[in-house]
């Protein structure tokens, strides 16, 4: 039906012979405007099912987000089977978020999602989809999930490997055979290194100081920032802090990037009980040249 737009704000009435299954206006988003169209849950579900456009499917997912209806569950099941990778990945994210929020699911619906996630991890060519499916499975502590996570340690993607390490740590902690993780110790991928450091922190494994020092020396810029941020918790665990503290002190003074200097200083603050701790903190503060950090340090 042709619609002529000649005003900035208009309302249209479209007569139909029967009740439509769904109404999609500007399905390809060609208009530079906002269309407000009140739809029922059935209409949104039909829009998702009938459209092949990402934006229309995404709008339907957004509408059903946080809803606890039968149709909302039906849409989630459709999403994780969708042909558009971004929608499929988002579908698994929504399943996981609902579980975290404590939403109750019928066993048959949950079993369907779990089985689909297992197949997706095995067969999907898309890293984002596999990762979302793995994160969803990582929510469960069932024994049969563990071999799936273990197998994912051999995935070609470092993102998948890091997610598998995190999920194994979350659900099985110190029971994970450490030899399964040992092969990743030489990795220079920041995702894997952060996952291994989190594993050490959660297991209170204080034997990783030399490994951590080596990694801090290797990484630069944003990757170094993320590693230093997580290193704060490790610093709180260890007793012999001097070598690590000396490295952090040097970075807090000499690193070129201000946000990396800040992260190094915050990690250094976790190294109490070292020699001349307060004097060294003051030395770092006095050496700072960035105006914003100077003001921040005055409050610390």
C-alpha positions as CSV (number, residue, x, y, z in Angstrom):
1,X,0.0,0.0,0.0
2,X,1.6,3.3,-1.0
3,X,1.7,5.9,1.8
4,X,2.5,9.5,1.1
5,X,4.4,11.5,3.7
6,X,4.1,15.2,3.5
7,X,4.3,16.3,7.1
8,X,6.8,16.0,9.9
9,X,4.3,14.1,12.1
10,X,1.5,12.0,10.6
11,X,-0.8,9.2,11.7
12,X,-2.0,6.6,9.2
13,X,-5.0,4.2,9.2
14,X,-4.6,1.3,6.9
15,X,-7.8,-0.7,6.1
16,X,-7.5,-4.5,5.7
17,X,-10.0,-7.1,4.8
18,X,-8.9,-9.5,7.6
19,X,-6.7,-9.2,10.7
20,X,-3.1,-9.1,9.5
21,X,-0.5,-11.6,10.8
22,X,2.1,-8.8,11.2
23,X,2.6,-5.2,10.0
24,X,6.1,-4.1,9.2
25,X,6.6,-0.5,8.2
26,X,9.8,0.6,6.5
27,X,11.2,-2.9,6.8
28,X,14.5,-2.0,5.2
29,X,14.9,1.3,7.2
30,X,15.0,3.6,4.3
31,X,13.1,6.4,6.0
32,X,15.0,9.0,8.1
33,X,12.4,9.1,10.8
34,X,10.8,7.3,13.8
35,X,7.8,5.1,13.3
36,X,5.7,4.4,16.4
37,X,3.6,1.3,15.9
38,X,1.9,-0.4,18.8
39,X,2.0,-4.2,18.2
40,X,0.7,-7.2,20.1
41,X,3.0,-10.1,21.2
42,X,1.7,-12.2,18.3
43,X,2.5,-9.4,15.8
44,X,6.1,-9.1,17.2
45,X,6.5,-12.9,17.0
46,X,5.2,-12.9,13.4
47,X,7.5,-10.0,12.5
48,X,10.5,-12.1,13.7
49,X,9.4,-15.2,11.9
50,X,8.5,-13.6,8.6
51,X,11.2,-11.0,8.2
52,X,14.7,-11.6,6.9
53,X,16.0,-8.2,8.0
54,X,18.3,-8.1,11.0
55,X,16.8,-4.8,12.3
56,X,13.2,-6.2,12.4
57,X,14.4,-9.4,14.2
58,X,16.4,-7.3,16.7
59,X,13.4,-5.1,17.4
60,X,11.3,-8.1,18.2
61,X,14.0,-9.5,20.5
62,X,14.1,-6.1,22.3
63,X,10.4,-6.1,22.8
64,X,10.3,-9.5,24.4
65,X,13.4,-8.9,26.6
66,X,12.5,-9.4,30.3
67,X,9.0,-10.8,29.4
68,X,8.0,-14.0,31.0
69,X,5.3,-15.2,28.6
70,X,5.0,-18.3,26.5
71,X,5.5,-16.3,23.3
72,X,8.7,-14.8,24.8
73,X,10.1,-18.3,25.3
74,X,9.0,-19.3,21.8
75,X,10.9,-16.3,20.3
76,X,14.0,-17.3,22.3
77,X,13.9,-20.8,20.8
78,X,13.5,-19.3,17.3
79,X,16.4,-16.9,17.9
80,X,19.0,-19.5,18.6
81,X,18.0,-21.3,15.4
82,X,18.0,-18.1,13.2
83,X,20.1,-17.9,10.1
84,X,21.5,-14.5,11.0
85,X,24.6,-15.1,13.1
86,X,24.1,-11.8,15.2
87,X,20.6,-12.8,16.1
88,X,21.6,-16.4,16.9
89,X,24.3,-15.1,19.2
90,X,22.0,-12.6,20.9
91,X,19.5,-15.4,21.4
92,X,21.9,-17.4,23.5
93,X,22.8,-14.2,25.4
94,X,19.1,-13.7,26.3
95,X,18.8,-17.3,27.5
96,X,21.8,-16.9,29.8
97,X,20.7,-13.5,31.1
98,X,17.2,-14.8,32.0
99,X,18.8,-17.7,33.9
100,X,21.1,-15.2,35.8
101,X,18.0,-13.2,36.7
102,X,16.4,-16.3,38.1
103,X,13.7,-16.7,35.4
104,X,12.1,-20.2,35.6
105,X,11.9,-22.2,32.4
106,X,10.0,-25.3,31.5
107,X,12.4,-28.3,31.5
108,X,11.6,-29.2,27.8
109,X,12.3,-25.6,26.7
110,X,15.6,-25.5,28.6
111,X,16.6,-28.9,27.4
112,X,15.9,-27.7,23.8
113,X,18.2,-24.7,24.3
114,X,21.0,-26.8,25.9
115,X,20.9,-29.3,23.1
116,X,21.0,-26.5,20.5
117,X,23.9,-24.9,22.3
118,X,25.8,-28.2,22.2
119,X,25.3,-28.6,18.5
120,X,26.2,-24.9,17.8
121,X,29.5,-25.2,19.6
122,X,30.3,-28.3,17.5
123,X,29.2,-27.0,14.1
124,X,28.8,-23.2,13.9
125,X,31.5,-21.4,11.7
126,X,30.9,-18.1,13.6
127,X,33.1,-17.4,16.6
128,X,30.6,-15.0,18.2
129,X,27.8,-17.6,18.0
130,X,29.9,-20.4,19.4
131,X,31.1,-18.1,22.2
132,X,27.6,-17.1,23.2
133,X,26.5,-20.7,23.2
134,X,29.5,-21.7,25.3
135,X,28.8,-18.9,27.8
136,X,25.2,-20.1,28.1
137,X,26.3,-23.7,28.7
138,X,28.9,-22.4,31.2
139,X,26.0,-21.4,33.5
140,X,25.2,-25.0,34.3
141,X,27.1,-27.2,36.8
142,X,25.9,-30.5,35.4
143,X,28.6,-33.1,35.0
144,X,27.9,-33.8,31.4
145,X,28.7,-30.2,30.5
146,X,32.3,-30.4,31.7
147,X,33.6,-32.5,28.7
148,X,32.0,-30.0,26.3
149,X,34.0,-27.2,28.0
150,X,37.1,-29.3,28.1
151,X,36.8,-30.0,24.4
152,X,36.4,-26.2,23.8
153,X,39.9,-25.7,25.2
154,X,41.1,-27.0,21.8
155,X,39.1,-24.6,19.8
156,X,40.9,-22.5,17.1
157,X,39.6,-19.3,18.6
158,X,41.4,-17.8,21.7
159,X,38.0,-16.2,22.6
160,X,36.4,-19.6,22.9
161,X,39.4,-21.0,24.8
162,X,39.2,-18.1,27.3
163,X,35.5,-18.6,27.8
164,X,36.0,-22.3,28.4
165,X,38.7,-21.7,31.0
166,X,36.4,-19.2,32.8
167,X,33.4,-21.5,32.7
168,X,35.5,-24.5,34.0
169,X,36.8,-22.3,36.8
170,X,33.4,-21.0,37.8
171,X,31.8,-24.4,38.0
172,X,34.6,-26.8,39.0
173,X,37.4,-24.6,40.3
174,X,40.3,-26.3,41.8
175,X,39.1,-29.7,40.6
176,X,40.2,-28.8,37.0
177,X,43.4,-30.8,36.2
178,X,45.9,-28.0,36.0
179,X,47.8,-29.9,33.3
180,X,44.8,-29.1,31.0
181,X,45.7,-25.4,31.4
182,X,49.5,-25.7,31.5
183,X,49.7,-25.7,27.7
184,X,48.3,-22.2,27.6
185,X,50.9,-20.6,29.9
186,X,53.0,-19.5,27.0
187,X,50.1,-17.9,25.2
188,X,50.5,-14.2,24.3
189,X,46.8,-13.8,23.7
190,X,45.3,-11.4,26.3
191,X,42.0,-13.2,26.5
192,X,43.6,-16.4,27.5
193,X,46.1,-14.7,29.8
194,X,43.3,-12.9,31.7
195,X,41.3,-16.2,32.0
196,X,44.4,-18.0,33.4
197,X,45.0,-15.2,35.9
198,X,41.4,-15.3,37.0
199,X,41.8,-19.0,37.5
200,X,44.9,-18.5,39.7
201,X,43.1,-15.8,41.7
202,X,40.0,-18.0,42.3
203,X,42.1,-21.0,43.3
204,X,44.4,-18.7,45.5
205,X,47.4,-20.1,43.5
206,X,50.2,-17.8,44.6
207,X,52.8,-19.7,42.6
208,X,52.1,-17.7,39.4
209,X,54.1,-14.5,40.3
210,X,57.0,-15.1,37.9
211,X,54.5,-16.0,35.1
212,X,52.5,-12.8,35.8
213,X,55.7,-10.6,35.8
214,X,56.6,-12.1,32.4
215,X,53.2,-11.3,31.0
216,X,53.2,-7.8,32.3
217,X,56.5,-7.1,30.7
218,X,55.2,-8.5,27.4
219,X,51.9,-6.6,26.9
220,X,51.5,-3.0,25.9
221,X,48.7,-0.3,25.8
222,X,45.1,-1.5,26.3
223,X,46.1,-5.2,26.8
224,X,48.5,-4.2,29.6
225,X,45.9,-2.0,31.2
226,X,43.4,-4.9,31.4
227,X,46.1,-7.2,32.8
228,X,47.1,-4.7,35.5
229,X,43.5,-4.2,36.4
230,X,43.1,-7.9,37.2
231,X,46.5,-8.1,38.8
232,X,45.3,-6.1,41.8
233,X,43.5,-9.1,43.2
234,X,46.5,-11.3,42.7
235,X,48.7,-8.8,44.6
236,X,46.4,-9.1,47.6
237,X,47.0,-12.8,47.7
238,X,50.7,-13.1,47.7
239,X,53.2,-12.6,50.5
240,X,56.4,-12.1,48.5
241,X,55.4,-9.0,46.7
242,X,58.7,-7.1,46.2
243,X,59.6,-8.1,42.7
244,X,56.1,-7.6,41.3
245,X,55.7,-4.3,43.3
246,X,59.0,-3.0,41.8
247,X,57.8,-3.6,38.3
248,X,54.4,-2.0,39.0
249,X,56.2,1.0,40.6
250,X,58.3,1.4,37.5
251,X,55.2,1.3,35.2
252,X,53.3,3.7,37.4
253,X,56.1,6.3,36.9
254,X,57.5,5.6,33.4
255,X,54.7,4.2,31.3
256,X,53.7,6.6,28.5
257,X,50.0,6.0,28.6
258,X,48.3,7.7,31.5
259,X,45.6,5.1,31.9
260,X,48.2,2.4,32.1
261,X,50.1,4.3,34.7
262,X,47.0,4.6,36.7
263,X,46.3,0.9,36.5
264,X,49.8,0.1,37.6
265,X,49.6,2.5,40.6
266,X,46.3,0.9,41.7
267,X,47.9,-2.6,41.5
268,X,50.9,-1.2,43.4
269,X,48.5,0.0,46.2
270,X,47.5,-3.7,46.7
271,X,51.2,-4.5,47.5
272,X,51.1,-3.4,51.1
273,X,53.8,-4.6,53.6
274,X,56.6,-4.1,51.2
275,X,59.6,-2.0,52.2
276,X,59.0,1.8,52.3
277,X,55.5,1.3,51.0
278,X,54.2,4.8,51.9
279,X,57.3,6.6,50.7
280,X,57.1,4.8,47.3
281,X,53.4,5.7,47.0
282,X,54.3,9.3,47.5
283,X,57.1,9.1,45.0
284,X,54.7,7.8,42.3
285,X,52.2,10.6,43.0
286,X,54.9,13.3,42.8
287,X,56.2,11.9,39.5
288,X,52.8,12.1,37.8
289,X,52.4,14.8,35.2
290,X,48.8,14.2,34.0
291,X,46.5,16.9,35.6
292,X,43.5,14.5,36.0
293,X,45.6,11.8,37.6
294,X,47.3,14.4,39.9
295,X,43.8,15.4,41.2
296,X,42.8,11.7,41.5
297,X,45.9,10.8,43.4
298,X,45.3,13.6,45.9
299,X,42.2,11.7,47.0
300,X,44.0,8.4,47.4
